[in-house]
Amino acid sequence: MKIKADTIARTIVLFLALVNQILAAAGKEVLPFAEDDIYQIVSLLATLISAVTAWWHNNSFTKAAIEADTYKDELREAGY
């Protein structure tokens, strides 16, 4: 199950809006974040995580590499 970046962004925006309301009601300075800023940060994090994940996993493109992956999977299934 994967949570979408926009769901996380909306949740963070809601949390910050609540914090801002509490701060404003208490007469304190509100947080200097805009909704677009938060969405950009969450999008950047999602992009970074997906890039690192794609880089980390074995990405076989050549015929030899694909055959080696098949052989590796057969060995794993056999218990080696």
MOPAC internal coordinates of N, CA, C and O (Angstrom, degrees):
PM7 1SCF
backbone

  N    0.0000 0     0.00 0     0.00 0    0    0    0
  C    1.4500 1     0.00 0     0.00 0    1    0    0
  C    1.5305 1   108.48 1     0.00 0    2    1    0
  O    1.2310 1   120.73 1   -54.92 1    3    2    1
  N    1.3148 1   116.21 1   125.08 1    3    2    1
  C    1.4570 1   120.47 1   179.56 1    5    3    2
  C    1.5196 1   109.45 1  -116.38 1    6    5    3
  O    1.2310 1   121.42 1   -44.69 1    7    6    5
  N    1.2998 1   114.89 1   135.31 1    7    6    5
  C    1.4651 1   120.73 1   176.40 1    9    7    6
  C    1.5164 1   107.60 1   -91.40 1   10    9    7
  O    1.2310 1   120.87 1   -48.74 1   11   10    9
  N    1.3271 1   115.94 1   131.26 1   11   10    9
  C    1.4566 1   120.65 1  -177.89 1   13   11   10
  C    1.5225 1   110.75 1   -71.80 1   14   13   11
  O    1.2310 1   121.43 1   -28.65 1   15   14   13
  N    1.3354 1   114.86 1   151.35 1   15   14   13
  C    1.4697 1   120.87 1  -179.16 1   17   15   14
  C    1.5189 1   111.42 1   -61.61 1   18   17   15
  O    1.2310 1   119.91 1   142.93 1   19   18   17
  N    1.3379 1   117.79 1   -37.07 1   19   18   17
  C    1.4607 1   119.02 1  -179.11 1   21   19   18
  C    1.5258 1   111.99 1   -69.11 1   22   21   19
  O    1.2310 1   120.21 1   150.62 1   23   22   21
  N    1.3393 1   117.20 1   -29.38 1   23   22   21
  C    1.4670 1   120.26 1   175.30 1   25   23   22
  C    1.5209 1   110.12 1   -66.90 1   26   25   23
  O    1.2310 1   120.78 1   136.43 1   27   26   25
  N    1.3184 1   116.11 1   -43.57 1   27   26   25
  C    1.4674 1   120.23 1   177.82 1   29   27   26
  C    1.5183 1   110.27 1   -63.88 1   30   29   27
  O    1.2310 1   120.45 1   137.07 1   31   30   29
  N    1.3256 1   116.75 1   -42.93 1   31   30   29
  C    1.4679 1   120.64 1  -179.83 1   33   31   30
  C    1.5237 1   110.81 1   -61.31 1   34   33   31
  O    1.2310 1   120.28 1   135.46 1   35   34   33
  N    1.3319 1   117.06 1   -44.54 1   35   34   33
  C    1.4797 1   119.53 1   179.56 1   37   35   34
  C    1.5180 1   111.17 1   -64.30 1   38   37   35
  O    1.2310 1   120.37 1   142.15 1   39   38   37
  N    1.3258 1   116.90 1   -37.85 1   39   38   37
  C    1.4672 1   120.22 1   178.97 1   41   39   38
  C    1.5280 1   110.56 1   -65.60 1   42   41   39
  O    1.2310 1   120.38 1   137.17 1   43   42   41
  N    1.3212 1   116.87 1   -42.83 1   43   42   41
  C    1.4653 1   120.46 1   178.23 1   45   43   42
  C    1.5252 1   110.51 1   -64.77 1   46   45   43
  O    1.2310 1   120.69 1   138.27 1   47   46   45
  N    1.3335 1   116.29 1   -41.73 1   47   46   45
  C    1.4666 1   120.06 1   178.41 1   49   47   46
  C    1.5268 1   110.22 1   -61.09 1   50   49   47
  O    1.2310 1   120.26 1   136.27 1   51   50   49
  N    1.3212 1   117.12 1   -43.73 1   51   50   49
  C    1.4651 1   120.61 1   178.13 1   53   51   50
  C    1.5207 1   110.88 1   -60.95 1   54   53   51
  O    1.2310 1   120.45 1   134.13 1   55   54   53
  N    1.3240 1   116.75 1   -45.87 1   55   54   53
  C    1.4617 1   120.73 1   179.30 1   57   55   54
  C    1.5309 1   111.33 1   -60.13 1   58   57   55
  O    1.2310 1   120.86 1   133.79 1   59   58   57
  N    1.3331 1   115.96 1   -46.21 1   59   58   57
  C    1.4680 1   119.22 1   179.70 1   61   59   58
  C    1.5241 1   112.01 1   -66.25 1   62   61   59
  O    1.2310 1   120.38 1   144.78 1   63   62   61
  N    1.3277 1   116.88 1   -35.22 1   63   62   61
  C    1.4678 1   119.84 1   176.72 1   65   63   62
  C    1.5275 1   110.50 1   -63.88 1   66   65   63
  O    1.2310 1   120.83 1   139.21 1   67   66   65
  N    1.3239 1   116.01 1   -40.79 1   67   66   65
  C    1.4652 1   119.42 1   177.50 1   69   67   66
  C    1.5294 1   111.14 1   -65.00 1   70   69   67
  O    1.2310 1   120.59 1   136.90 1   71   70   69
  N    1.3233 1   116.47 1   -43.10 1   71   70   69
  C    1.4694 1   120.50 1   177.81 1   73   71   70
  C    1.5300 1   109.77 1   -61.72 1   74   73   71
  O    1.2310 1   120.49 1   136.93 1   75   74   73
  N    1.3457 1   116.66 1   -43.07 1   75   74   73
  C    1.4650 1   120.12 1   178.56 1   77   75   74
  C    1.5250 1   111.30 1   -61.06 1   78   77   75
  O    1.2310 1   120.30 1   138.76 1   79   78   77
  N    1.3261 1   117.03 1   -41.24 1   79   78   77
  C    1.4598 1   120.25 1   179.46 1   81   79   78
  C    1.5283 1   111.17 1   -64.29 1   82   81   79
  O    1.2310 1   120.91 1   138.71 1   83   82   81
  N    1.3059 1   115.87 1   -41.29 1   83   82   81
  C    1.4678 1   120.18 1   178.19 1   85   83   82
  C    1.5237 1   110.21 1   -64.50 1   86   85   83
  O    1.2310 1   120.39 1   135.25 1   87   86   85
  N    1.3322 1   116.86 1   -44.75 1   87   86   85
  C    1.4642 1   120.61 1   178.75 1   89   87   86
  C    1.5258 1   111.20 1   -63.36 1   90   89   87
  O    1.2310 1   120.25 1   137.45 1   91   90   89
  N    1.3268 1   117.12 1   -42.55 1   91   90   89
  C    1.4734 1   120.73 1   179.83 1   93   91   90
  C    1.5231 1   110.38 1   -64.71 1   94   93   91
  O    1.2310 1   120.25 1   139.13 1   95   94   93
  N    1.3312 1   117.12 1   -40.87 1   95   94   93
  C    1.4648 1   120.59 1   179.32 1   97   95   94
  C    1.5223 1   111.22 1   -66.12 1   98   97   95
  O    1.2310 1   120.68 1   149.58 1   99   98   97
  N    1.3272 1   116.31 1   -30.42 1   99   98   97
  C    1.4614 1   120.57 1   180.00 1  101   99   98
  C    1.5246 1   111.84 1   -86.56 1  102  101   99
  O    1.2310 1   120.45 1   178.62 1  103  102  101
  N    1.3478 1   116.75 1    -1.38 1  103  102  101
  C    1.4602 1   120.11 1   179.24 1  105  103  102
  C    1.5196 1   113.41 1    79.22 1  106  105  103
  O    1.2310 1   120.14 1  -161.54 1  107  106  105
  N    1.2942 1   117.33 1    18.46 1  107  106  105
  C    1.4735 1   121.78 1   179.74 1  109  107  106
  C    1.5273 1   110.14 1   -95.86 1  110  109  107
  O    1.2310 1   120.90 1   -10.49 1  111  110  109
  N    1.3439 1   115.88 1   169.51 1  111  110  109
  C    1.4636 1   121.47 1   178.14 1  113  111  110
  C    1.5280 1   109.39 1   -73.23 1  114  113  111
  O    1.2310 1   120.68 1   -44.48 1  115  114  113
  N    1.3320 1   116.30 1   135.52 1  115  114  113
  C    1.4630 1   120.31 1  -178.76 1  117  115  114
  C    1.5222 1   110.14 1   -81.99 1  118  117  115
  O    1.2310 1   121.10 1   -15.64 1  119  118  117
  N    1.3349 1   115.50 1   164.36 1  119  118  117
  C    1.4579 1   121.94 1  -178.53 1  121  119  118
  C    1.5306 1   110.90 1   -72.58 1  122  121  119
  O    1.2310 1   119.63 1   -39.52 1  123  122  121
  N    1.3259 1   118.32 1   140.48 1  123  122  121
  C    1.4662 1   121.11 1  -175.58 1  125  123  122
  C    1.5326 1   114.10 1   -90.27 1  126  125  123
  O    1.2310 1   119.53 1  -138.62 1  127  126  125
  N    1.3346 1   118.49 1    41.38 1  127  126  125
  C    1.4540 1   121.70 1  -178.62 1  129  127  126
  C    1.5178 1   110.30 1  -110.28 1  130  129  127
  O    1.2310 1   120.94 1   -38.76 1  131  130  129
  N    1.3228 1   115.81 1   141.24 1  131  130  129
  C    1.4541 1   121.56 1   173.44 1  133  131  130
  C    1.5226 1   108.64 1  -104.83 1  134  133  131
  O    1.2310 1   120.34 1   -21.74 1  135  134  133
  N    1.3120 1   116.96 1   158.26 1  135  134  133
  C    1.4589 1   121.46 1  -178.85 1  137  135  134
  C    1.5249 1   111.07 1   -58.57 1  138  137  135
  O    1.2310 1   119.99 1   139.87 1  139  138  137
  N    1.3199 1   117.62 1   -40.13 1  139  138  137
  C    1.4644 1   121.25 1   179.85 1  141  139  138
  C    1.5270 1   111.57 1   -63.30 1  142  141  139
  O    1.2310 1   120.42 1   142.91 1  143  142  141
  N    1.3284 1   116.81 1   -37.09 1  143  142  141
  C    1.4684 1   119.97 1   178.28 1  145  143  142
  C    1.5238 1   111.01 1   -61.61 1  146  145  143
  O    1.2310 1   120.69 1   135.72 1  147  146  145
  N    1.3067 1   116.29 1   -44.28 1  147  146  145
  C    1.4637 1   121.20 1  -178.47 1  149  147  146
  C    1.5241 1   110.08 1   -66.47 1  150  149  147
  O    1.2310 1   120.78 1   137.06 1  151  150  149
  N    1.3376 1   116.11 1   -42.94 1  151  150  149
  C    1.4608 1   119.30 1   179.13 1  153  151  150
  C    1.5224 1   110.41 1   -61.62 1  154  153  151
  O    1.2310 1   119.86 1   138.76 1  155  154  153
  N    1.3207 1   117.88 1   -41.24 1  155  154  153
  C    1.4601 1   121.27 1   179.32 1  157  155  154
  C    1.5293 1   111.18 1   -63.42 1  158  157  155
  O    1.2310 1   120.19 1   138.76 1  159  158  157
  N    1.3182 1   117.23 1   -41.24 1  159  158  157
  C    1.4651 1   121.04 1   179.70 1  161  159  158
  C    1.5242 1   110.71 1   -65.39 1  162  161  159
  O    1.2310 1   120.38 1   135.05 1  163  162  161
  N    1.3346 1   116.87 1   -44.95 1  163  162  161
  C    1.4668 1   120.29 1   179.75 1  165  163  162
  C    1.5262 1   110.24 1   -65.08 1  166  165  163
  O    1.2310 1   120.25 1   139.65 1  167  166  165
  N    1.3201 1   117.13 1   -40.35 1  167  166  165
  C    1.4679 1   120.56 1   177.71 1  169  167  166
  C    1.5234 1   111.05 1   -63.11 1  170  169  167
  O    1.2310 1   120.87 1   138.29 1  171  170  169
  N    1.3303 1   115.95 1   -41.71 1  171  170  169
  C    1.4590 1   120.25 1   178.00 1  173  171  170
  C    1.5235 1   110.59 1   -62.23 1  174  173  171
  O    1.2310 1   120.22 1   135.39 1  175  174  173
  N    1.3236 1   117.18 1   -44.61 1  175  174  173
  C    1.4651 1   120.50 1   179.10 1  177  175  174
  C    1.5255 1   111.27 1   -62.67 1  178  177  175
  O    1.2310 1   120.34 1   137.86 1  179  178  177
  N    1.3310 1   116.95 1   -42.14 1  179  178  177
  C    1.4685 1   120.33 1   178.74 1  181  179  178
  C    1.5274 1   110.52 1   -63.07 1  182  181  179
  O    1.2310 1   120.41 1   139.88 1  183  182  181
  N    1.3189 1   116.82 1   -40.12 1  183  182  181
  C    1.4619 1   120.93 1   178.51 1  185  183  182
  C    1.5255 1   110.60 1   -65.21 1  186  185  183
  O    1.2310 1   120.50 1   135.18 1  187  186  185
  N    1.3230 1   116.65 1   -44.82 1  187  186  185
  C    1.4627 1   120.51 1   179.42 1  189  187  186
  C    1.5280 1   111.66 1   -62.20 1  190  189  187
  O    1.2310 1   120.71 1   136.04 1  191  190  189
  N    1.3220 1   116.25 1   -43.96 1  191  190  189
  C    1.4688 1   120.26 1  -179.44 1  193  191  190
  C    1.5211 1   110.53 1   -64.15 1  194  193  191
  O    1.2310 1   120.18 1   135.98 1  195  194  193
  N    1.3311 1   117.26 1   -44.02 1  195  194  193
  C    1.4598 1   119.29 1  -179.94 1  197  195  194
  C    1.5296 1   111.33 1   -67.77 1  198  197  195
  O    1.2310 1   120.05 1   144.76 1  199  198  197
  N    1.3378 1   117.51 1   -35.24 1  199  198  197
  C    1.4624 1   120.59 1   178.19 1  201  199  198
  C    1.5206 1   111.09 1   -66.30 1  202  201  199
  O    1.2310 1   120.35 1   135.51 1  203  202  201
  N    1.3183 1   116.93 1   -44.49 1  203  202  201
  C    1.4662 1   120.59 1   179.41 1  205  203  202
  C    1.5244 1   110.30 1   -66.12 1  206  205  203
  O    1.2310 1   120.25 1   140.25 1  207  206  205
  N    1.3331 1   117.13 1   -39.75 1  207  206  205
  C    1.4618 1   120.82 1   178.77 1  209  207  206
  C    1.5198 1   110.69 1   -63.66 1  210  209  207
  O    1.2310 1   120.58 1   135.03 1  211  210  209
  N    1.3240 1   116.49 1   -44.97 1  211  210  209
  C    1.4704 1   120.21 1   179.36 1  213  211  210
  C    1.5257 1   110.83 1   -64.32 1  214  213  211
  O    1.2310 1   120.24 1   142.44 1  215  214  213
  N    1.3018 1   117.14 1   -37.56 1  215  214  213
  C    1.4582 1   121.27 1   179.62 1  217  215  214
  C    1.5216 1   110.90 1   -69.78 1  218  217  215
  O    1.2310 1   120.59 1   140.10 1  219  218  217
  N    1.3392 1   116.48 1   -39.90 1  219  218  217
  C    1.4537 1   121.88 1  -174.12 1  221  219  218
  C    1.5304 1   111.86 1   -69.01 1  222  221  219
  O    1.2310 1   120.49 1   139.39 1  223  222  221
  N    1.3171 1   116.66 1   -40.61 1  223  222  221
  C    1.4629 1   120.21 1  -177.07 1  225  223  222
  C    1.5197 1   110.92 1   -71.64 1  226  225  223
  O    1.2310 1   121.67 1   -25.56 1  227  226  225
  N    1.3155 1   114.42 1   154.44 1  227  226  225
  C    1.4578 1   121.05 1  -179.53 1  229  227  226
  C    1.5207 1   108.71 1   -71.38 1  230  229  227
  O    1.2310 1   120.24 1   -65.45 1  231  230  229
  N    1.3212 1   117.15 1   114.55 1  231  230  229
  C    1.4560 1   122.49 1  -179.74 1  233  231  230
  C    1.5255 1   108.31 1  -111.90 1  234  233  231
  O    1.2310 1   121.32 1   -81.75 1  235  234  233
  N    1.3126 1   115.08 1    98.25 1  235  234  233
  C    1.4596 1   120.56 1  -177.17 1  237  235  234
  C    1.5225 1   109.85 1   -94.17 1  238  237  235
  O    1.2310 1   120.78 1   -54.89 1  239  238  237
  N    1.3393 1   116.12 1   125.11 1  239  238  237
  C    1.4516 1   121.60 1  -178.74 1  241  239  238
  C    1.5303 1   112.42 1  -113.37 1  242  241  239
  O    1.2310 1   120.31 1   148.44 1  243  242  241
  N    1.3187 1   117.02 1   -31.56 1  243  242  241
  C    1.4622 1   119.08 1  -177.03 1  245  243  242
  C    1.5255 1   110.42 1   -85.03 1  246  245  243
  O    1.2310 1   121.07 1   -19.32 1  247  246  245
  N    1.3339 1   115.57 1   160.68 1  247  246  245
  C    1.4607 1   120.74 1   179.30 1  249  247  246
  C    1.5299 1   110.56 1   -60.72 1  250  249  247
  O    1.2310 1   120.47 1   137.54 1  251  250  249
  N    1.3226 1   116.71 1   -42.46 1  251  250  249
  C    1.4677 1   120.64 1  -179.93 1  253  251  250
  C    1.5222 1   111.51 1   -63.18 1  254  253  251
  O    1.2310 1   120.35 1   139.25 1  255  254  253
  N    1.3198 1   116.94 1   -40.75 1  255  254  253
  C    1.4664 1   120.39 1  -179.65 1  257  255  254
  C    1.5241 1   110.95 1   -67.61 1  258  257  255
  O    1.2310 1   120.24 1   140.57 1  259  258  257
  N    1.3171 1   117.14 1   -39.43 1  259  258  257
  C    1.4648 1   120.87 1   178.69 1  261  259  258
  C    1.5270 1   110.14 1   -65.48 1  262  261  259
  O    1.2310 1   120.38 1   138.12 1  263  262  261
  N    1.3245 1   116.88 1   -41.88 1  263  262  261
  C    1.4679 1   120.54 1   176.87 1  265  263  262
  C    1.5290 1   111.02 1   -64.13 1  266  265  263
  O    1.2310 1   120.25 1   141.21 1  267  266  265
  N    1.3216 1   117.13 1   -38.79 1  267  266  265
  C    1.4678 1   120.55 1   177.88 1  269  267  266
  C    1.5222 1   110.76 1   -64.89 1  270  269  267
  O    1.2310 1   120.18 1   141.80 1  271  270  269
  N    1.3373 1   117.27 1   -38.20 1  271  270  269
  C    1.4626 1   120.25 1   176.53 1  273  271  270
  C    1.5210 1   111.40 1   -63.50 1  274  273  271
  O    1.2310 1   120.81 1   139.23 1  275  274  273
  N    1.3140 1   116.06 1   -40.77 1  275  274  273
  C    1.4647 1   120.19 1   178.11 1  277  275  274
  C    1.5231 1   110.30 1   -62.50 1  278  277  275
  O    1.2310 1   120.68 1   135.57 1  279  278  277
  N    1.3187 1   116.31 1   -44.43 1  279  278  277
  C    1.4666 1   121.31 1   178.20 1  281  279  278
  C    1.5272 1   110.97 1   -62.16 1  282  281  279
  O    1.2310 1   120.91 1   136.76 1  283  282  281
  N    1.3364 1   115.86 1   -43.24 1  283  282  281
  C    1.4750 1   120.85 1   178.74 1  285  283  282
  C    1.5272 1   110.28 1   -60.77 1  286  285  283
  O    1.2310 1   120.19 1   136.80 1  287  286  285
  N    1.3402 1   117.25 1   -43.20 1  287  286  285
  C    1.4624 1   121.09 1   179.81 1  289  287  286
  C    1.5243 1   111.37 1   -64.33 1  290  289  287
  O    1.2310 1   120.61 1   141.31 1  291  290  289
  N    1.3401 1   116.45 1   -38.69 1  291  290  289
  C    1.4642 1   120.36 1   177.31 1  293  291  290
  C    1.5246 1   110.96 1   -63.68 1  294  293  291
  O    1.2310 1   120.40 1   139.54 1  295  294  293
  N    1.3303 1   116.84 1   -40.46 1  295  294  293
  C    1.4683 1   120.54 1   177.72 1  297  295  294
  C    1.5197 1   111.03 1   -64.27 1  298  297  295
  O    1.2310 1   120.37 1   138.70 1  299  298  297
  N    1.3137 1   116.90 1   -41.30 1  299  298  297
  C    1.4761 1   120.59 1   179.47 1  301  299  298
  C    1.5203 1   110.26 1   -64.13 1  302  301  299
  O    1.2310 1   120.53 1   137.74 1  303  302  301
  N    1.3314 1   116.60 1   -42.26 1  303  302  301
  C    1.4694 1   119.69 1   179.72 1  305  303  302
  C    1.5228 1   111.45 1   -65.11 1  306  305  303
  O    1.2310 1   120.82 1   150.04 1  307  306  305
  N    1.3182 1   116.03 1   -29.96 1  307  306  305
  C    1.4677 1   120.43 1   179.55 1  309  307  306
  C    1.5269 1   111.79 1   -80.31 1  310  309  307
  O    1.2310 1   120.40 1   171.19 1  311  310  309
  N    1.3230 1   116.84 1    -8.81 1  311  310  309
  C    1.4484 1   119.43 1   176.23 1  313  311  310
  C    1.5252 1   114.90 1    98.94 1  314  313  311
  O    1.2310 1   119.77 1  -167.73 1  315  314  313
  N    1.3035 1   118.05 1    12.27 1  315  314  313
  C    1.4703 1   120.62 1   179.71 1  317  315  314
  C    1.4971 1   110.91 1   -88.27 1  318  317  315
  O    1.2310 1   120.10 1   180.00 1  319  318  317

